[in-house]
Amino acid sequence: MMDMTPADKAAMRDFWEVYDAHRAEISAKLREMLAQHAELGPLLQSMTPEQAAQQEQLSRGLQRKAVVE
């Protein structure tokens, strides 16, 4: 794992706070764009709303862990 200075860690926390505050709109735009993708579009469309919500929750946790923990 990369060694980070306290300033680096603070910057990553700042990034996460801004990203997470806008996560819903970023995710919505990304889903909109991916829906047009030849391979990923059908995959996304095949997911139930419950599956999509579970995937979103899992992804958020993994991203948070990677960025701030």
C-alpha positions as CSV (number, residue, x, y, z in Angstrom):
1,M,0.0,0.0,0.0
2,M,1.2,3.5,-0.8
3,D,2.5,5.6,2.1
4,M,0.5,8.8,2.3
5,T,1.3,12.0,4.2
6,P,-1.2,13.4,6.6
7,A,-1.9,16.1,4.0
8,D,-2.5,13.4,1.4
9,K,-4.9,11.6,3.7
10,A,-6.8,14.9,4.4
11,A,-7.0,15.6,0.6
12,M,-8.4,12.1,0.0
13,R,-11.0,12.6,2.8
14,D,-11.9,16.0,1.2
15,F,-12.3,14.4,-2.2
16,W,-14.5,11.6,-0.7
17,E,-16.8,14.1,1.1
18,V,-17.4,16.0,-2.2
19,Y,-17.7,12.9,-4.3
20,D,-20.1,11.2,-1.8
21,A,-22.2,14.3,-1.5
22,H,-22.8,14.2,-5.3
23,R,-22.7,10.4,-5.7
24,A,-26.3,10.0,-6.6
25,E,-26.1,12.4,-9.5
26,I,-22.8,11.1,-10.7
27,S,-24.1,7.5,-10.5
28,A,-27.3,8.5,-12.4
29,K,-25.3,10.1,-15.2
30,L,-22.9,7.1,-15.4
31,R,-25.8,4.7,-15.6
32,E,-27.3,6.8,-18.4
33,M,-24.1,6.7,-20.3
34,L,-23.5,3.0,-19.7
35,A,-27.0,2.2,-20.9
36,Q,-25.8,3.2,-24.4
37,H,-22.9,0.8,-24.3
38,A,-23.3,-2.2,-26.5
39,E,-22.2,-4.8,-23.9
40,L,-22.8,-3.1,-20.6
41,G,-26.2,-1.6,-21.5
42,P,-28.0,-5.0,-21.7
43,L,-26.3,-6.1,-18.5
44,L,-27.5,-3.1,-16.6
45,Q,-31.0,-3.5,-18.0
46,S,-31.1,-7.1,-16.9
47,M,-30.6,-6.2,-13.2
48,T,-33.6,-5.8,-11.0
49,P,-33.8,-2.5,-9.0
50,E,-32.9,-4.5,-5.9
51,Q,-29.8,-5.9,-7.5
52,A,-28.8,-2.5,-8.7
53,A,-29.2,-1.0,-5.2
54,Q,-27.2,-3.8,-3.7
55,Q,-24.4,-3.3,-6.3
56,E,-24.4,0.4,-5.6
57,Q,-24.1,-0.1,-1.9
58,L,-21.3,-2.6,-2.3
59,S,-19.5,-0.3,-4.7
60,R,-19.8,2.7,-2.4
61,G,-18.3,0.7,0.5
62,L,-15.4,-0.5,-1.6
63,Q,-14.7,2.9,-2.9
64,R,-14.9,4.5,0.5
65,K,-12.5,1.9,1.9
66,A,-10.0,2.5,-1.0
67,V,-10.1,6.3,-0.6
68,V,-10.4,7.0,3.1
69,E,-9.5,3.9,5.1
